[in-house]
């Protein structure tokens, strides 16, 4: 009888773990599907917002004394994170309306820009140098008071002195932070202009080694690497991973599972590092067989990092975009 109870308990644990894995896989796939549906190139993005049916629907939600101008003739490469872009734009349009209680003009423009390294303090978030999608939303309102400008992206503050939730601009800042973007604001007594910057995929493809013998986990990493502009090389065996690095010196990043069933990610790390001192290595695992050894590696090697499973897509994308942009 006790053996039966133990077997039942073990079976229950296995079923529970399988259910958790299926849930995270479903959640991740749903996020990918939603992003795929919302992904447009910039021309389609602007055309969508300039379309008569959308503008008519938006017009019904705006005061009659506010004019909206959204050009639809711009052309630019693929737009990352289109779903968040829509929310950012709608929040900024709503904020512009509230800044013009007596009416005015809202103008939306866009394009592609190059941001240099070491941006000035007027940018909300520090970002890597590179190509960015640029969206600006300008209004002809009363502007933002200088003493209030540094606080407008804090929760509960906002750009107006009147009471309110103050979450619109805060959510804009959080979405930009999640997607590796930044923002700056120009303001005067004649209005304000919010400039949004989101990273565009690099023209240069960076090769990435994925070491994981779990097919589902490797496939999820593959999709994120591809979306971030990388080219993946998946290896489920330590010897194959070493051969891949020896034969492909263009590899710039490795994603390693620490403890796959038949291999040892920490041992592979040491051999990869001896072959390529400049290789960026990220440990991706939910198991910590040697926590002291891992901690020692992370503190001593500045070109290593760690992301715990189950990881969130936006967390992994942000990490990969930063490393791929650097390479």
Backbone bond lengths (Angstrom), bond angles and torsions (degrees), N, CA, C in turn:
res aa  C-N    CA-C-N  psi(-1)  N-CA   C-N-CA  omega(-1)  CA-C   N-CA-C  phi
1 X - - - 1.473 - - 1.530 112.86 -
2 X 1.371 118.20 -46.55 1.475 117.46 178.52 1.520 112.68 -59.89
3 X 1.386 116.36 -36.99 1.456 119.31 179.62 1.522 111.48 -64.31
4 X 1.328 116.38 -38.06 1.464 120.09 177.40 1.517 111.40 -63.75
5 X 1.330 115.62 -41.42 1.476 119.83 179.25 1.533 110.55 -63.29
6 X 1.357 114.97 -40.39 1.477 118.84 179.06 1.528 110.58 -64.50
7 X 1.343 115.17 -43.37 1.466 118.95 179.43 1.523 111.57 -62.55
8 X 1.350 115.65 -41.18 1.473 119.81 178.37 1.522 110.84 -63.61
9 X 1.353 115.32 -41.37 1.475 119.75 179.89 1.523 110.52 -64.02
10 X 1.345 116.91 -43.48 1.466 120.74 179.32 1.521 111.25 -63.82
11 X 1.344 115.96 -41.90 1.457 120.01 178.33 1.524 110.98 -62.59
12 X 1.329 116.30 -40.07 1.472 120.54 178.82 1.519 111.31 -62.50
13 X 1.349 115.53 -39.46 1.473 119.75 179.59 1.524 110.20 -65.44
14 X 1.349 115.69 -43.28 1.467 119.83 179.49 1.526 110.78 -61.36
15 X 1.347 115.73 -44.36 1.468 120.20 179.58 1.524 110.64 -62.31
16 X 1.350 116.69 -41.56 1.457 120.79 -179.92 1.522 110.92 -63.75
17 X 1.336 117.07 -44.74 1.461 120.53 179.46 1.527 111.03 -63.23
18 X 1.331 116.63 -39.78 1.462 120.27 177.88 1.520 111.20 -64.12
19 X 1.345 116.23 -39.64 1.466 120.12 178.80 1.519 111.25 -64.87
20 X 1.352 116.83 -40.44 1.470 120.91 178.63 1.522 110.26 -63.43
21 X 1.356 116.31 -44.21 1.467 120.25 179.14 1.524 111.17 -61.86
22 X 1.343 116.40 -42.04 1.469 120.28 179.22 1.523 111.25 -64.46
23 X 1.347 116.05 -38.60 1.462 119.91 -179.93 1.529 111.13 -62.47
24 X 1.353 116.03 -47.67 1.461 119.04 -178.68 1.523 111.43 -66.32
25 X 1.331 116.14 -36.01 1.463 119.12 177.16 1.522 110.34 -65.11
26 X 1.320 117.42 -43.11 1.467 121.37 178.36 1.516 110.83 -62.93
27 X 1.341 115.84 -43.67 1.461 119.56 -178.71 1.528 110.66 -63.95
28 X 1.336 115.42 -40.92 1.465 119.07 -179.86 1.525 110.54 -66.95
29 X 1.339 117.60 -44.72 1.460 121.58 179.34 1.523 111.34 -61.58
30 X 1.345 116.06 -37.72 1.464 119.44 179.08 1.529 110.23 -64.80
31 X 1.345 116.12 -39.58 1.463 119.87 177.74 1.525 110.99 -64.16
32 X 1.352 115.57 -40.66 1.463 119.16 178.64 1.525 111.38 -64.08
33 X 1.343 116.40 -42.95 1.457 120.92 -179.60 1.514 110.63 -62.91
34 X 1.344 116.62 -43.89 1.464 120.57 -179.61 1.527 110.13 -61.90
35 X 1.353 115.71 -42.31 1.459 118.93 -179.67 1.516 110.87 -66.86
36 X 1.362 116.60 -38.71 1.459 120.10 -179.69 1.522 111.03 -64.27
37 X 1.346 116.49 -38.84 1.462 120.51 179.86 1.517 110.85 -67.09
38 X 1.347 116.80 -37.22 1.456 120.62 -175.90 1.529 113.41 -86.62
39 X 1.347 116.67 -11.65 1.460 119.38 -175.83 1.541 110.84 -71.86
40 X 1.314 116.91 123.72 1.469 122.39 177.87 1.512 107.49 -134.13
41 X 1.324 117.80 157.52 1.449 116.97 167.24 1.526 107.59 -76.74
42 X 1.315 115.21 164.57 1.468 119.26 -171.88 1.515 112.26 -61.07
43 X 1.316 116.86 -35.98 1.457 119.75 179.58 1.528 110.68 -61.11
44 X 1.349 116.50 -45.25 1.458 119.98 177.55 1.516 111.41 -66.30
45 X 1.331 115.07 -35.86 1.468 120.05 179.07 1.526 110.82 -59.30
46 X 1.332 116.22 -48.99 1.466 119.69 -179.33 1.530 111.10 -71.16
47 X 1.335 116.42 -38.02 1.457 119.41 178.42 1.520 110.61 -61.60
48 X 1.337 115.44 -38.89 1.466 120.24 178.21 1.526 110.90 -59.56
49 X 1.346 116.13 -45.65 1.462 118.94 -178.79 1.520 112.76 -74.63
50 X 1.335 116.82 -23.86 1.462 119.46 178.87 1.522 112.49 -89.13
51 X 1.336 116.33 -8.22 1.461 119.70 -178.90 1.518 110.67 -60.68
52 X 1.329 115.59 146.14 1.463 120.00 -175.52 1.521 111.76 -60.72
53 X 1.354 117.31 -40.77 1.452 118.28 -176.11 1.519 111.71 -67.28
54 X 1.354 117.01 -40.65 1.458 119.05 178.83 1.520 110.74 -68.03
55 X 1.339 115.87 -45.70 1.466 118.92 -178.40 1.526 110.53 -63.88
56 X 1.317 116.47 -34.19 1.468 119.30 177.73 1.520 110.47 -65.67
57 X 1.359 115.96 -41.09 1.467 119.00 178.97 1.524 110.57 -67.51
58 X 1.348 115.35 -40.50 1.461 118.71 178.70 1.519 110.71 -66.63
59 X 1.338 115.97 -38.28 1.455 120.68 -179.81 1.521 111.77 -58.67
60 X 1.333 116.75 -37.13 1.465 120.13 -179.22 1.523 112.28 -64.83
61 X 1.336 116.00 -22.10 1.462 119.38 179.79 1.526 112.38 -94.99
62 X 1.346 117.41 -4.85 1.462 121.27 -179.54 1.524 110.58 -102.98
63 X 1.311 116.90 151.68 1.471 119.83 174.01 1.520 110.37 -60.51
64 X 1.320 116.72 148.67 1.465 121.04 -177.30 1.516 112.81 -65.06
65 X 1.337 117.44 -22.19 1.468 119.40 -176.40 1.531 112.88 -90.70
66 X 1.338 117.72 12.42 1.462 121.41 178.95 1.530 109.83 -114.98
67 X 1.342 116.33 125.53 1.462 122.16 178.12 1.526 109.48 -95.72
68 X 1.323 116.38 141.36 1.462 122.02 -177.95 1.517 109.43 -120.99
69 X 1.332 116.97 126.24 1.463 121.81 178.87 1.525 108.95 -121.68
70 X 1.358 116.14 116.66 1.472 121.53 178.80 1.521 108.03 -129.30
71 X 1.327 118.20 101.10 1.466 119.97 -179.53 1.518 110.56 -67.66
72 X 1.322 116.93 146.58 1.457 120.71 -178.99 1.504 113.44 -121.05
73 X 1.336 118.03 22.64 1.458 119.95 -174.57 1.526 112.92 -113.47
74 X 1.319 117.37 14.58 1.455 119.94 179.01 1.532 109.75 -85.09
75 X 1.310 116.09 150.73 1.465 120.56 177.69 1.519 108.32 -130.13
76 X 1.332 116.56 136.21 1.457 121.42 -176.82 1.532 108.64 -158.15
77 X 1.348 118.65 161.91 1.470 119.60 177.55 1.518 112.95 -63.57
78 X 1.359 116.12 -179.18 1.462 120.98 -174.17 1.509 112.86 -55.28
79 X 1.288 114.87 143.04 1.457 122.37 -178.21 1.521 110.06 -94.09
80 X 1.342 119.02 121.40 1.459 120.35 178.39 1.516 111.16 -79.34
81 X 1.320 116.06 149.16 1.468 122.73 172.96 1.527 111.72 51.03
82 X 1.324 116.63 55.82 1.463 120.64 -175.85 1.525 112.03 -61.00
83 X 1.344 117.86 -36.24 1.465 120.33 -178.82 1.516 111.87 -59.21
84 X 1.334 116.85 -46.07 1.462 120.35 177.11 1.516 110.84 -66.80
85 X 1.327 117.31 -33.22 1.461 120.29 -179.84 1.515 111.23 -62.09
86 X 1.323 116.58 -40.81 1.453 120.70 177.75 1.529 110.60 -60.01
87 X 1.338 115.88 -46.41 1.467 120.08 -178.98 1.523 111.39 -64.84
88 X 1.330 116.74 -39.27 1.466 120.30 177.75 1.525 110.12 -61.48
89 X 1.345 116.28 -47.44 1.463 119.91 -178.59 1.519 111.82 -62.48
90 X 1.321 117.71 -44.21 1.459 120.51 -178.96 1.524 111.27 -65.01
91 X 1.342 117.50 -38.41 1.459 120.71 177.29 1.525 111.23 -63.99
92 X 1.340 116.63 -40.79 1.467 119.96 -179.44 1.526 111.43 -69.83
93 X 1.334 117.69 -37.25 1.467 120.37 177.02 1.523 110.07 -65.34
94 X 1.323 116.80 -41.81 1.464 120.66 178.01 1.525 110.08 -62.64
95 X 1.322 116.97 -42.62 1.463 121.00 179.36 1.529 110.98 -63.62
96 X 1.356 116.29 -39.16 1.460 120.38 179.06 1.524 111.26 -65.36
97 X 1.331 116.81 -39.05 1.467 120.42 178.01 1.524 111.00 -60.88
98 X 1.330 115.82 -43.19 1.463 120.17 -178.28 1.522 111.84 -68.53
99 X 1.354 116.53 -22.11 1.466 119.88 178.52 1.518 111.84 -82.17
100 X 1.355 118.09 -5.98 1.469 121.76 -178.22 1.529 110.27 -127.90
101 X 1.324 118.40 67.43 1.468 120.07 -178.44 1.530 112.86 -62.05
102 X 1.331 117.37 -24.64 1.465 120.52 179.29 1.517 112.13 -94.24
103 X 1.338 117.72 4.25 1.455 121.05 179.88 1.517 112.09 100.66
104 X 1.325 115.58 166.22 1.460 119.79 179.94 1.518 111.70 164.34
105 X 1.324 115.76 -158.69 1.464 122.71 -174.16 1.528 109.85 -123.36
106 X 1.350 116.25 134.66 1.461 122.37 172.19 1.519 107.50 -114.55
107 X 1.333 116.74 128.30 1.470 121.48 -179.46 1.522 109.45 -124.13
108 X 1.329 115.76 127.79 1.461 121.94 178.51 1.523 108.61 -110.81
109 X 1.320 117.39 130.00 1.472 121.93 177.59 1.523 108.54 -135.24
110 X 1.335 115.53 164.26 1.469 118.15 -176.73 1.506 110.57 -157.28
111 X 1.322 116.35 171.16 1.455 121.82 179.04 1.512 110.66 168.53
112 X 1.320 115.61 -164.60 1.463 122.19 179.50 1.517 108.73 -119.38
113 X 1.332 117.92 133.73 1.468 121.69 -180.00 1.525 109.25 -133.90
114 X 1.325 115.08 163.78 1.466 121.15 173.66 1.512 108.24 -111.97
115 X 1.333 116.84 122.90 1.459 121.15 177.62 1.528 108.90 -96.30
116 X 1.329 117.43 129.41 1.476 120.70 -179.13 1.530 110.80 -79.08
117 X 1.324 118.03 168.83 1.471 119.68 175.18 1.524 110.98 -70.74
118 X 1.318 115.85 163.08 1.474 122.49 176.82 1.523 112.39 55.36
119 X 1.331 115.13 60.96 1.465 120.30 179.64 1.522 110.48 -64.21
120 X 1.327 116.06 152.75 1.460 121.11 -179.92 1.526 110.92 -71.51
121 X 1.313 115.46 170.37 1.463 121.43 -175.47 1.526 112.87 -68.21
122 X 1.332 118.11 -12.39 1.467 119.45 -179.88 1.528 111.97 -70.98
123 X 1.325 118.02 -15.15 1.459 121.57 176.68 1.526 108.99 -84.49
124 X 1.342 115.66 135.81 1.458 121.07 -174.21 1.514 112.37 -64.75
125 X 1.350 117.94 -42.16 1.461 122.32 -174.93 1.526 110.05 -129.27
126 X 1.340 118.08 141.94 1.465 119.94 175.49 1.528 110.46 -73.72
127 X 1.318 117.63 136.74 1.469 122.52 179.02 1.521 109.59 -136.90
128 X 1.338 115.92 161.55 1.456 120.86 177.91 1.519 110.35 -72.82
129 X 1.318 116.27 153.49 1.468 120.53 175.74 1.525 109.31 -66.01
130 X 1.331 116.37 146.84 1.454 119.90 179.13 1.509 112.83 154.88
131 X 1.351 115.94 -171.50 1.462 121.66 -179.88 1.526 110.11 -82.74
132 X 1.331 115.60 138.13 1.462 121.20 -178.47 1.524 110.47 -135.80
133 X 1.324 114.97 145.55 1.464 121.39 169.18 1.526 106.93 -77.69
134 X 1.320 116.92 129.22 1.464 122.23 -176.11 1.523 109.81 -115.10
135 X 1.318 116.36 124.65 1.469 122.18 175.85 1.518 107.92 -125.47
136 X 1.329 117.21 129.20 1.470 120.67 177.89 1.518 110.13 -119.94
137 X 1.318 115.60 140.18 1.465 122.60 176.42 1.525 107.17 -125.62
138 X 1.340 116.08 111.61 1.464 121.32 -176.49 1.527 110.31 -112.26
139 X 1.331 116.19 144.01 1.463 121.24 176.18 1.517 109.41 -129.08
140 X 1.332 116.34 167.32 1.467 121.82 179.49 1.520 109.75 -110.81
141 X 1.336 115.49 35.75 1.461 120.63 -177.22 1.513 113.78 -82.35
142 X 1.312 114.85 -155.69 1.473 120.33 -173.00 1.522 113.42 -88.46
143 X 1.335 117.17 -1.45 1.463 119.77 -179.78 1.517 112.15 80.20
144 X 1.332 115.61 178.77 1.462 122.59 -178.16 1.515 108.84 -116.02
145 X 1.316 116.81 132.53 1.464 121.13 -179.47 1.526 110.34 -61.24
146 X 1.350 118.05 137.88 1.478 121.01 -177.57 1.525 113.61 -54.95
147 X 1.341 117.08 -37.49 1.463 119.20 -178.44 1.531 112.13 -73.80
148 X 1.331 116.24 -17.06 1.465 120.17 -179.46 1.525 112.59 -94.28
149 X 1.336 116.89 -21.26 1.460 121.79 -174.38 1.533 113.66 -56.35
150 X 1.349 120.11 -43.01 1.474 118.79 -179.24 1.529 113.80 -68.28
151 X 1.351 117.39 -11.91 1.465 120.35 -173.13 1.523 114.11 -106.27
152 X 1.336 118.53 -5.99 1.464 119.66 -166.46 1.528 114.11 -67.84
153 X 1.348 117.60 -18.93 1.464 118.94 -179.57 1.527 112.89 -97.93
154 X 1.312 115.73 11.22 1.463 120.03 174.53 1.524 109.49 -89.04
155 X 1.320 116.40 145.14 1.467 121.01 -179.12 1.519 110.57 -61.53
156 X 1.326 115.95 132.14 1.455 121.14 176.35 1.508 114.85 84.99
157 X 1.352 118.68 2.35 1.469 120.74 -178.68 1.519 110.11 -103.98
158 X 1.352 118.22 -70.57 1.463 120.92 -179.19 1.511 112.16 79.31
159 X 1.338 115.89 -179.53 1.466 121.25 -174.68 1.521 113.43 -95.52
160 X 1.348 117.34 -4.49 1.473 120.55 -175.69 1.519 110.33 -115.61
161 X 1.325 115.70 151.33 1.454 120.34 178.90 1.516 112.33 -78.63
162 X 1.337 116.64 -20.50 1.449 120.13 179.93 1.528 109.70 -66.81
163 X 1.338 118.60 149.29 1.460 120.11 179.82 1.518 112.02 -64.02
164 X 1.328 115.88 146.62 1.461 121.96 178.95 1.508 109.47 -177.38
165 X 1.330 116.76 -177.20 1.460 119.88 -178.54 1.527 111.60 -74.07
166 X 1.325 117.78 -33.65 1.460 120.69 179.75 1.513 113.61 65.96
167 X 1.335 118.01 30.69 1.469 121.03 -176.98 1.526 112.93 -105.26
168 X 1.344 117.81 -14.10 1.456 120.72 -176.73 1.516 112.42 -62.01
169 X 1.336 117.37 -55.75 1.466 120.74 -179.90 1.523 111.36 -71.43
170 X 1.318 117.11 -30.97 1.466 120.46 175.96 1.527 109.99 -61.11
171 X 1.346 116.98 -44.80 1.467 120.43 179.89 1.527 111.06 -66.67
172 X 1.347 117.36 -33.58 1.464 120.62 175.53 1.531 109.81 -60.61
173 X 1.329 116.32 -47.28 1.463 120.48 178.90 1.517 112.45 -61.24
174 X 1.338 117.11 -39.97 1.467 120.88 -179.80 1.524 111.30 -67.66
175 X 1.346 117.82 -39.41 1.464 120.29 178.78 1.532 110.87 -67.10
176 X 1.330 117.35 -37.69 1.452 120.47 177.11 1.526 110.72 -66.12
177 X 1.319 116.05 -41.38 1.463 120.54 178.94 1.530 110.40 -61.47
178 X 1.327 116.54 -42.62 1.469 121.27 -179.33 1.521 111.84 -63.89
179 X 1.337 116.93 -33.82 1.460 121.22 -174.25 1.526 113.85 -100.64
180 X 1.334 116.81 10.33 1.456 119.16 177.42 1.512 114.19 73.46
181 X 1.327 117.49 25.81 1.462 121.60 -179.03 1.507 112.37 -104.77
182 X 1.324 115.85 -176.20 1.458 121.13 177.38 1.522 109.23 -149.55
183 X 1.322 116.32 -177.27 1.467 121.55 -173.00 1.523 109.35 -158.46
184 X 1.307 116.26 149.97 1.460 121.26 169.62 1.526 108.30 -140.16
185 X 1.322 116.66 157.84 1.461 122.21 -175.51 1.521 109.70 -126.95
186 X 1.334 115.79 132.17 1.464 122.11 170.41 1.522 107.01 -110.07
187 X 1.313 117.69 132.94 1.463 119.45 -178.37 1.518 111.00 -147.52
188 X 1.319 114.30 149.91 1.467 121.79 176.60 1.521 107.41 -155.20
189 X 1.328 116.10 -174.98 1.458 119.63 178.02 1.517 112.94 -69.75
190 X 1.341 117.57 -10.16 1.463 121.35 -178.96 1.547 112.29 -103.91
191 X 1.321 118.26 5.64 1.450 120.09 176.81 1.520 113.18 140.77
192 X 1.330 115.99 -178.38 1.459 122.67 179.98 1.523 109.42 -133.10
193 X 1.338 115.12 155.31 1.466 120.81 175.65 1.524 108.26 -136.96
194 X 1.331 115.26 121.06 1.467 121.65 177.94 1.520 108.52 -97.52
195 X 1.334 116.47 124.88 1.454 122.47 179.80 1.530 108.82 -107.73
196 X 1.336 116.74 118.66 1.457 123.63 -178.90 1.523 109.11 -104.42
197 X 1.338 116.73 137.70 1.458 121.64 178.15 1.526 109.51 -130.22
198 X 1.343 116.52 124.11 1.462 121.92 175.57 1.529 108.85 -124.64
199 X 1.336 117.71 138.62 1.475 120.09 -175.55 1.518 113.02 -64.85
200 X 1.319 115.32 139.23 1.466 122.13 174.75 1.523 109.48 -101.21
201 X 1.337 118.80 150.15 1.463 120.85 179.04 1.517 111.42 -58.16
202 X 1.313 115.91 140.85 1.459 120.92 178.82 1.529 110.62 -73.48
203 X 1.328 116.76 149.16 1.456 121.00 176.15 1.532 111.00 -70.18
204 X 1.341 115.41 -24.70 1.460 120.37 -178.54 1.527 109.56 -88.40
205 X 1.330 116.84 126.99 1.457 121.83 179.06 1.521 109.50 -86.17
206 X 1.344 116.92 129.05 1.459 122.56 179.31 1.526 108.93 -103.91
207 X 1.341 116.57 131.40 1.462 121.26 -179.44 1.522 110.61 -83.13
208 X 1.339 115.53 135.08 1.468 122.19 -176.12 1.527 109.68 -127.80
209 X 1.324 116.81 129.94 1.465 122.33 175.84 1.526 109.37 -92.19
210 X 1.326 117.31 128.28 1.470 122.84 176.47 1.526 107.74 -113.68
211 X 1.318 116.85 116.63 1.470 122.10 179.99 1.525 108.79 -111.60
212 X 1.324 115.45 100.97 1.469 120.92 -179.18 1.522 107.76 -162.93
213 X 1.332 117.68 124.06 1.462 118.87 -179.05 1.525 112.61 -91.64
214 X 1.341 116.87 4.96 1.457 120.03 172.06 1.532 107.87 -88.61
215 X 1.316 116.38 115.83 1.472 121.31 -172.74 1.527 111.56 -59.70
216 X 1.336 116.91 -44.55 1.462 120.81 -178.38 1.517 111.03 -63.77
217 X 1.339 116.82 -46.96 1.461 121.11 -179.63 1.520 111.33 -62.11
218 X 1.350 116.65 -43.33 1.465 120.69 179.47 1.522 111.15 -64.39
219 X 1.327 117.22 -38.46 1.463 121.08 -179.98 1.527 111.13 -65.54
220 X 1.322 116.94 -39.99 1.463 120.41 178.53 1.525 110.63 -64.54
221 X 1.349 116.70 -42.48 1.461 120.39 177.71 1.528 110.65 -64.44
222 X 1.333 116.22 -38.45 1.463 121.31 178.38 1.520 111.56 -57.37
223 X 1.321 115.97 -46.92 1.467 120.60 -176.81 1.523 111.34 -64.55
224 X 1.340 116.38 -39.80 1.465 119.22 179.79 1.527 110.24 -67.90
225 X 1.333 117.02 -42.94 1.468 120.88 179.35 1.528 110.43 -59.85
226 X 1.328 116.65 -44.48 1.467 120.81 179.97 1.515 110.83 -62.77
227 X 1.351 117.46 -43.06 1.459 120.66 -179.03 1.520 112.13 -66.33
228 X 1.325 116.50 -26.70 1.466 119.91 -179.19 1.528 112.11 -89.30
229 X 1.348 117.08 4.69 1.457 119.99 175.67 1.513 114.49 93.79
230 X 1.336 118.53 12.30 1.464 121.20 179.61 1.519 111.47 -98.56
231 X 1.333 115.63 166.64 1.457 122.24 175.00 1.528 107.58 -116.87
232 X 1.336 116.75 122.76 1.469 120.19 -170.29 1.519 112.24 -95.31
233 X 1.347 114.08 148.63 1.460 123.75 170.78 1.524 106.68 -128.34
234 X 1.325 117.16 106.61 1.465 122.18 -174.89 1.517 109.78 -93.29
235 X 1.341 116.40 127.72 1.457 122.19 177.26 1.526 109.00 -131.19
236 X 1.326 116.20 131.98 1.461 120.90 178.43 1.516 111.67 -103.94
237 X 1.333 116.35 3.61 1.456 121.36 -176.06 1.528 109.39 -132.97
238 X 1.341 116.18 141.39 1.455 120.99 -176.09 1.524 112.14 -62.00
239 X 1.337 116.94 -42.44 1.468 120.41 -179.15 1.530 111.09 -64.31
240 X 1.341 116.16 -39.83 1.466 119.79 178.61 1.527 111.06 -65.34
241 X 1.340 116.33 -38.68 1.464 120.48 179.29 1.526 110.82 -63.19
242 X 1.333 117.29 -41.49 1.465 120.96 178.81 1.522 110.75 -66.90
243 X 1.330 116.76 -41.96 1.469 120.41 177.82 1.525 110.92 -62.37
244 X 1.331 115.90 -38.21 1.467 120.60 -179.95 1.520 110.61 -61.43
245 X 1.337 116.88 -43.05 1.460 120.59 179.48 1.526 111.02 -68.38
246 X 1.333 117.36 -40.69 1.463 120.52 -179.39 1.524 111.73 -64.13
247 X 1.327 115.92 -37.95 1.462 120.60 -176.49 1.529 113.02 -86.70
248 X 1.329 116.41 -16.49 1.463 120.07 -177.00 1.523 109.31 -130.26
249 X 1.323 115.42 85.89 1.462 120.19 -177.38 1.530 112.93 -73.62
250 X 1.327 116.79 -2.89 1.468 119.73 177.63 1.528 111.86 -83.40
251 X 1.338 117.80 -3.26 1.472 120.36 177.77 1.530 109.46 -61.53
252 X 1.321 116.06 130.85 1.456 120.88 -178.33 1.529 113.10 -119.30
253 X 1.333 116.53 -13.04 1.464 119.87 -175.70 1.516 109.71 -147.59
254 X 1.342 116.73 140.54 1.460 121.76 176.02 1.522 109.48 -128.50
255 X 1.336 116.24 133.59 1.464 122.89 175.92 1.521 106.61 -110.20
256 X 1.333 117.22 113.69 1.463 121.71 -171.51 1.519 111.70 -115.82
257 X 1.332 115.65 129.11 1.459 120.23 167.17 1.525 106.73 -77.46
258 X 1.326 117.57 131.19 1.464 120.66 -174.64 1.525 111.99 -70.09
259 X 1.329 116.75 -39.58 1.459 119.13 -171.75 1.517 112.90 -136.78
260 X 1.339 118.97 64.22 1.466 118.87 171.20 1.532 109.15 -68.09
261 X 1.326 118.88 157.14 1.463 121.72 -172.73 1.527 114.96 -54.08
262 X 1.351 118.48 -41.61 1.458 120.14 -172.69 1.537 113.18 -103.39
263 X 1.319 118.93 2.47 1.463 120.38 -174.50 1.523 110.49 -139.74
264 X 1.335 115.81 174.83 1.457 121.96 179.71 1.519 108.42 -128.64
265 X 1.327 116.05 109.55 1.451 120.70 -176.88 1.515 113.44 -64.72
266 X 1.345 117.95 -33.72 1.459 120.47 179.68 1.526 111.00 -68.65
267 X 1.336 116.59 -38.67 1.464 119.89 177.11 1.526 110.52 -66.23
268 X 1.344 116.16 -41.06 1.462 119.93 177.55 1.515 110.38 -63.22
269 X 1.335 117.22 -38.17 1.468 120.75 178.65 1.529 111.04 -55.29
270 X 1.330 116.57 -45.97 1.466 120.57 -177.51 1.525 111.20 -62.58
271 X 1.332 117.17 -39.41 1.457 120.58 -178.60 1.536 110.59 -73.06
272 X 1.349 116.71 -37.76 1.464 119.90 176.66 1.526 110.81 -64.69
273 X 1.316 115.73 -41.83 1.457 119.48 -178.72 1.524 111.47 -65.47
274 X 1.323 117.62 -36.94 1.467 120.08 178.92 1.532 111.00 -67.14
275 X 1.341 116.28 -31.99 1.465 120.80 179.37 1.524 111.82 -80.41
276 X 1.339 116.64 -33.74 1.469 120.32 -175.09 1.528 110.59 -142.23
277 X 1.334 117.92 90.08 1.471 121.17 -178.86 1.529 113.95 -62.16
278 X 1.359 117.25 -23.10 1.463 120.30 -176.72 1.527 113.40 -93.36
279 X 1.322 117.39 -0.77 1.468 121.00 -177.43 1.531 110.62 -70.69
280 X 1.347 116.65 128.69 1.471 120.50 172.38 1.528 108.34 -77.95
281 X 1.333 117.02 131.54 1.457 121.29 -177.12 1.530 109.45 -128.00
282 X 1.330 116.11 125.85 1.460 121.95 176.94 1.531 108.49 -116.33
283 X 1.332 116.97 122.18 1.461 120.97 173.85 1.527 108.33 -80.75
284 X 1.331 116.18 129.30 1.462 121.48 -179.88 1.526 107.30 -125.31
285 X 1.334 117.15 103.77 1.466 118.66 -173.83 1.518 110.90 -159.01
286 X 1.340 114.56 156.24 1.467 120.62 173.75 1.508 111.71 -108.99
287 X 1.345 116.73 1.71 1.462 122.58 -178.30 1.526 108.92 -118.36
288 X 1.334 116.85 137.73 1.458 122.01 -177.90 1.533 109.47 -122.87
289 X 1.343 118.46 77.28 1.458 120.27 -175.92 1.531 113.38 -69.58
290 X 1.339 116.26 -30.87 1.475 120.84 -179.73 1.525 108.81 -132.97
291 X 1.338 117.70 74.05 1.474 119.87 -174.84 1.521 113.51 -60.65
292 X 1.332 117.42 -35.99 1.469 119.78 -179.64 1.525 110.93 -66.07
293 X 1.342 116.35 -41.94 1.465 120.30 -179.93 1.525 110.81 -66.09
294 X 1.347 116.43 -40.55 1.467 120.52 178.92 1.523 110.80 -64.44
295 X 1.317 116.49 -44.18 1.464 120.82 179.71 1.530 110.85 -61.21
296 X 1.321 116.29 -39.66 1.463 120.58 179.75 1.520 110.86 -64.70
297 X 1.333 116.76 -41.59 1.463 121.11 179.27 1.525 110.53 -63.89
298 X 1.332 116.75 -46.82 1.468 120.86 -176.78 1.526 111.98 -64.29
299 X 1.328 117.15 -33.79 1.469 120.21 -179.11 1.524 112.33 -80.33
300 X 1.357 116.75 -27.34 1.464 119.95 -176.05 1.521 113.26 -93.37
301 X 1.336 117.17 -26.54 1.469 121.19 -174.91 1.525 110.00 -112.20
302 X 1.321 116.25 108.85 1.468 120.46 -176.32 1.524 113.00 -71.36
303 X 1.329 117.95 -12.03 1.461 121.26 -178.91 1.533 111.95 -100.25
304 X 1.325 116.14 22.35 1.466 120.99 175.13 1.528 109.68 -121.48
305 X 1.341 115.40 159.41 1.460 121.37 176.77 1.516 108.95 -153.29
306 X 1.313 115.88 176.72 1.465 120.36 -177.78 1.527 109.93 -142.88
307 X 1.338 116.06 133.38 1.467 122.72 173.45 1.524 107.37 -129.63
308 X 1.334 116.49 124.96 1.465 120.93 -176.11 1.525 111.27 -82.33
309 X 1.324 115.95 144.22 1.460 122.13 171.03 1.530 108.31 -86.69
310 X 1.327 118.62 146.48 1.458 127.37 -7.28 1.525 110.93 -75.79
311 X 1.321 116.37 127.60 1.452 120.47 -178.44 1.525 110.24 -90.50
312 X 1.327 114.88 155.50 1.465 120.73 177.12 1.526 109.44 -89.19
313 X 1.335 118.30 140.26 1.470 120.29 -179.05 1.514 113.52 -53.37
314 X 1.351 117.34 -42.77 1.465 118.64 -177.48 1.522 111.60 -67.42
315 X 1.349 116.87 -32.54 1.463 120.43 178.26 1.527 110.61 -66.21
316 X 1.335 116.12 -46.02 1.461 120.64 -179.92 1.525 110.63 -66.93
317 X 1.333 118.09 -41.23 1.463 121.19 179.72 1.518 111.58 -61.51
318 X 1.323 116.49 -43.25 1.463 120.52 -179.03 1.524 110.42 -62.03
319 X 1.337 116.95 -43.86 1.462 121.61 179.22 1.520 111.00 -63.77
320 X 1.339 117.08 -47.25 1.460 120.61 -177.57 1.523 111.81 -66.86
321 X 1.320 116.84 -40.02 1.481 119.22 -179.98 1.529 110.36 -62.36
322 X 1.315 115.83 -40.09 1.476 119.26 179.69 1.529 110.43 -64.17
323 X 1.337 117.25 -45.28 1.468 120.57 -177.57 1.530 111.44 -71.71
324 X 1.336 117.48 -40.36 1.459 119.86 -179.65 1.517 111.58 -68.38
325 X 1.332 116.82 -34.96 1.460 120.06 177.75 1.531 110.36 -66.11
326 X 1.320 116.10 -35.29 1.464 120.88 179.46 1.525 111.38 -66.55
327 X 1.355 114.96 -34.60 1.465 119.42 -177.95 1.521 112.22 -87.81
